[in-house]
Amino acid sequence: MDRRYETVSFLSDYGTADEFVGVVHSVIRDMAPHARVIDLTHGITPFDVRSGSLALARSIGYVASGVVLAVVDPGVATTRRAIAVEVADGEGVLVGPDNGLLAPAVAMAGGSGRAVELSSVEHQLVAPGETFAGRDIFAPAVAHLCNGVDMSELGNLVDPDLLMPGIVPLPQSDDTKVIAQVLWVDRYGNAQLNVGPDDLAATFSDRIEIRFDSPTDPTGNTTRSAVRSTSFAELAAGAVGLVLDSSGLLAVAMDQRSAADELGLDVGDQVTLLPADDGEPVGVAQPVTIRQPGDSSASGSADTI
């Protein structure tokens, strides 16, 4: 049965300096005036399909039912396919390029139902060039779906199992170590790892050693102590922590400081987690004695913080 959709959730690498996002909004508005477009983000690094796919996967469990439009498309105007994929028994449809961008979100949504290649020119805009698929192919497809057009009318059905898979690295773990990778560095400098709590063996306590290549270390390799924490504020000043983030993954973090900047971590970097040796707890605060002005004696009054 055909259904109308009320909400479009939109993610891209378009940025906001140019008119691209606004034009896509306007095409959808013109063709489907009832539909509301919610911008998830347009700050994905240009051409970074993996980062776009991870951002979409992090978001998919929270977006409203409707159509999801995702465009990170370095293969625009090539033979790569434009596709629409049905999920959750038709509660949602993901629209975008068949380059792996949609795959992790489709999996997070429970897997694909029907899928079509957006090949019907009758449901596209006539354009002087082929390099703005967001405007000419994807936005009209989204609007038609919102208006109740069945996705089978937008092009030929394709086998969902033959769509381009996403590339999400898995950690390598045993009782002695976990070899992880930085998936994402957020605006605050927290470096999310591809590691969940279950990936840490029983040999790991709340204190963990993290080892990584450091651009500021002549040896090329740095080891820092970290403590597992449920919040950033639990970390002492200057201490490094492994915080369970809102996606359920461990992130290298510091309280009100950028762990990525402090440690020199970036997306794609390898980080090895090791059980910490016995020793002093990480980030213990020591009292600091401040002498009053003009008091040079050891017995003078002092404030302790």
C-alpha positions in Angstrom: 0.0 0.0 0.0 1.3 3.5 -0.9 2.0 5.8 2.0 2.8 9.4 2.4 5.8 10.6 4.5 5.8 13.8 6.5 9.5 14.1 7.5 12.8 14.2 5.5 16.0 13.8 7.5 18.9 15.2 5.4 22.7 14.6 5.8 25.4 15.6 3.4 28.9 17.0 2.8 27.6 20.1 1.1 28.5 22.5 3.9 26.6 25.8 4.2 28.8 28.2 2.3 27.2 27.5 -1.0 23.6 27.2 -2.1 23.4 23.4 -2.4 21.5 22.7 0.8 19.0 25.5 0.3 18.3 24.4 -3.3 17.6 20.8 -2.2 15.3 22.1 0.5 13.5 24.2 -2.0 13.0 21.4 -4.6 11.5 19.2 -1.9 9.3 22.1 -0.6 8.1 22.9 -4.1 7.2 19.4 -4.9 6.0 18.2 -1.5 4.9 21.3 0.5 3.6 19.3 3.4 7.0 17.6 4.1 9.3 19.0 6.8 13.1 18.7 6.2 15.3 18.2 9.3 19.0 18.8 8.7 21.1 16.2 10.6 24.4 17.7 9.4 26.0 19.1 6.3 29.5 19.2 7.9 30.7 15.8 6.8 34.2 16.2 5.4 33.9 16.5 1.6 34.0 13.1 -0.2 34.4 11.2 3.1 31.9 8.4 2.6 32.9 6.5 5.7 32.5 9.4 8.0 29.1 10.1 6.4 28.0 6.5 6.8 29.0 6.5 10.5 27.2 9.7 11.2 24.1 8.3 9.6 24.4 5.1 11.5 24.7 7.0 14.8 21.6 9.0 13.9 19.3 6.4 12.4 17.8 5.1 15.6 16.6 8.6 16.5 15.3 10.1 13.3 11.6 10.4 12.8 9.8 7.9 10.5 9.9 9.1 7.0 12.5 9.6 4.3 16.3 9.9 5.0 18.3 11.7 2.3 22.0 11.2 2.5 24.5 12.6 0.0 28.2 12.1 0.2 28.9 11.4 -3.4 32.4 11.5 -4.9 31.2 9.3 -7.8 28.4 11.7 -8.9 27.9 11.6 -12.7 29.6 8.2 -13.0 28.2 4.7 -13.3 27.5 4.5 -9.5 23.8 4.0 -8.9 21.3 6.3 -7.2 19.1 4.2 -5.0 16.2 4.1 -2.5 16.1 1.4 0.2 13.0 0.6 2.3 13.5 -0.2 6.0 11.4 -1.1 9.0 8.5 -2.5 6.9 8.2 0.7 5.0 8.3 3.0 8.0 11.3 4.6 6.4 13.1 4.9 3.1 16.8 5.8 2.7 17.8 7.7 -0.5 21.3 8.3 -1.7 24.2 7.0 -3.8 25.1 3.3 -3.8 28.6 3.7 -2.5 28.3 2.3 1.0 27.0 5.5 2.5 23.6 4.0 3.4 24.6 0.4 4.3 25.5 0.8 8.0 22.3 2.7 8.7 20.2 0.2 6.8 21.7 -2.6 9.0 21.1 -0.5 12.2 17.4 -0.1 11.0 17.0 -3.9 10.8 18.0 -4.6 7.3 16.6 -3.7 3.9 13.2 -4.4 2.3 12.7 -3.4 -1.3 15.4 -1.4 -3.1 15.2 0.5 -6.4 17.6 2.2 -8.7 16.4 5.8 -9.3 16.4 5.4 -13.0 13.0 6.9 -14.0 13.7 10.2 -15.8 10.0 11.1 -15.4 10.6 11.5 -11.7 13.8 13.6 -12.1 14.5 17.2 -13.0 15.9 18.2 -16.4 19.3 19.7 -15.8 22.1 21.2 -18.0 24.7 19.0 -16.2 24.9 15.8 -14.3 27.0 16.9 -11.3 24.2 17.9 -8.8 22.3 14.7 -8.2 21.1 16.0 -4.9 19.0 18.6 -6.7 18.1 16.7 -9.9 17.7 13.0 -8.8 17.6 12.6 -5.0 15.4 15.6 -4.0 12.7 14.8 -6.6 12.7 11.1 -5.5 12.3 12.2 -1.9 9.4 14.5 -2.8 7.6 11.8 -4.8 8.0 9.4 -1.9 6.6 12.0 0.5 3.6 12.5 -1.9 2.8 8.8 -1.7 4.4 7.6 -5.0 5.4 4.0 -4.6 9.1 3.5 -4.8 8.7 0.9 -7.5 7.6 3.8 -9.8 11.0 5.6 -9.3 13.0 2.9 -11.1 13.9 -0.7 -11.4 13.9 -3.0 -8.4 17.3 -4.2 -7.5 18.6 -7.0 -5.2 19.3 -5.4 -1.8 22.1 -8.0 -1.2 24.0 -6.6 -4.2 24.1 -3.0 -2.9 27.5 -1.6 -2.0 28.4 -2.6 1.6 29.7 -0.1 4.1 33.2 -0.3 5.4 33.3 -0.1 9.2 36.5 -1.5 10.9 36.1 -4.1 13.6 38.5 -4.2 16.6 40.9 -7.1 17.1 40.8 -8.3 20.7 42.1 -11.0 23.1 42.8 -11.2 26.8 46.0 -9.1 26.5 45.0 -6.2 24.2 42.5 -4.6 21.9 43.6 -3.1 18.7 41.1 -0.3 17.9 40.7 2.5 15.4 39.5 6.1 15.9 36.1 6.3 14.1 35.2 9.9 14.8 36.5 13.0 16.5 33.6 15.2 17.6 33.5 18.9 18.1 34.8 18.6 21.6 37.8 16.6 20.7 36.5 13.2 22.0 38.0 10.4 19.9 35.4 7.6 19.5 36.9 4.1 19.1 35.3 1.1 17.4 35.2 -0.6 20.8 32.3 -1.3 23.0 32.4 -2.4 26.7 31.9 -6.1 25.7 35.1 -6.0 23.6 37.2 -5.6 26.7 38.1 -8.9 28.3 37.8 -9.6 32.1 41.5 -8.9 32.3 40.8 -5.2 31.9 40.0 -3.2 35.0 38.9 0.4 35.2 42.5 1.5 34.6 43.7 0.9 31.0 46.9 1.8 29.1 46.3 3.3 25.7 49.1 3.1 23.1 49.2 5.1 19.9 51.5 6.8 17.4 52.3 10.3 18.4 53.4 13.0 15.9 55.0 14.9 18.8 57.0 11.9 20.2 60.4 11.3 18.5 60.0 7.5 19.2 56.7 7.6 17.2 54.9 5.7 20.0 53.2 7.0 23.1 51.5 5.2 26.1 49.2 7.0 28.4 47.2 5.8 31.4 43.4 6.2 31.2 40.5 5.5 33.5 37.1 4.2 32.5 34.4 6.7 33.3 30.7 7.3 32.8 31.0 11.1 32.5 33.6 13.7 31.5 33.3 15.6 34.8 34.5 12.5 36.7 37.9 12.9 35.1 40.5 14.8 37.1 42.1 17.9 35.4 44.5 16.7 32.8 43.6 13.1 33.1 42.8 10.9 30.1 39.6 8.8 30.2 37.7 6.2 28.3 34.1 7.4 28.4 31.2 5.3 27.3 29.6 7.7 24.8 26.0 8.2 23.6 26.5 5.6 20.8 27.6 2.9 23.3 31.2 3.0 22.2 34.3 4.0 24.2 35.8 7.4 23.5 39.2 8.7 24.5 38.3 11.9 26.3 39.4 14.6 28.7 37.2 16.9 30.9 36.6 20.2 29.1 39.7 19.7 26.9 40.2 18.2 23.5 41.7 14.7 23.9 42.3 14.6 20.1 44.4 17.7 20.2 46.2 16.9 23.4 47.2 13.4 22.2 47.5 14.0 18.5 44.7 11.6 17.6 42.7 11.7 14.3 40.1 9.7 12.5 41.7 6.4 11.2 44.5 6.3 13.8 45.2 3.0 15.5 44.9 2.9 19.3 45.9 -0.2 21.3 44.2 -0.8 24.7 46.2 -2.8 27.3 45.3 -3.8 30.9 47.1 -1.4 33.2 49.8 -2.5 35.6 49.1 -2.1 39.3 50.0 1.4 40.5 48.6 4.7 41.6 45.0 5.5 40.4 44.8 7.7 37.3 44.1 11.4 37.9 44.3 11.6 41.7 44.0 15.2 42.8 46.6 16.3 45.3 46.0 19.2 47.8 47.9 22.4 46.8 49.0 24.8 49.5 48.9 28.5 48.7 50.9 30.8 51.0 49.5 34.2 51.8 51.2 37.2 50.3 54.2 38.3 52.2 54.4 35.1 54.3 57.8 33.4 53.7 57.7 31.2 56.8 56.8 27.5 56.7 54.4 28.0 59.5 52.4 30.9 57.9 48.7 30.6 57.2 47.7 28.9 54.0 44.6 28.0 52.0 44.3 24.4 50.8 42.3 23.6 47.7 
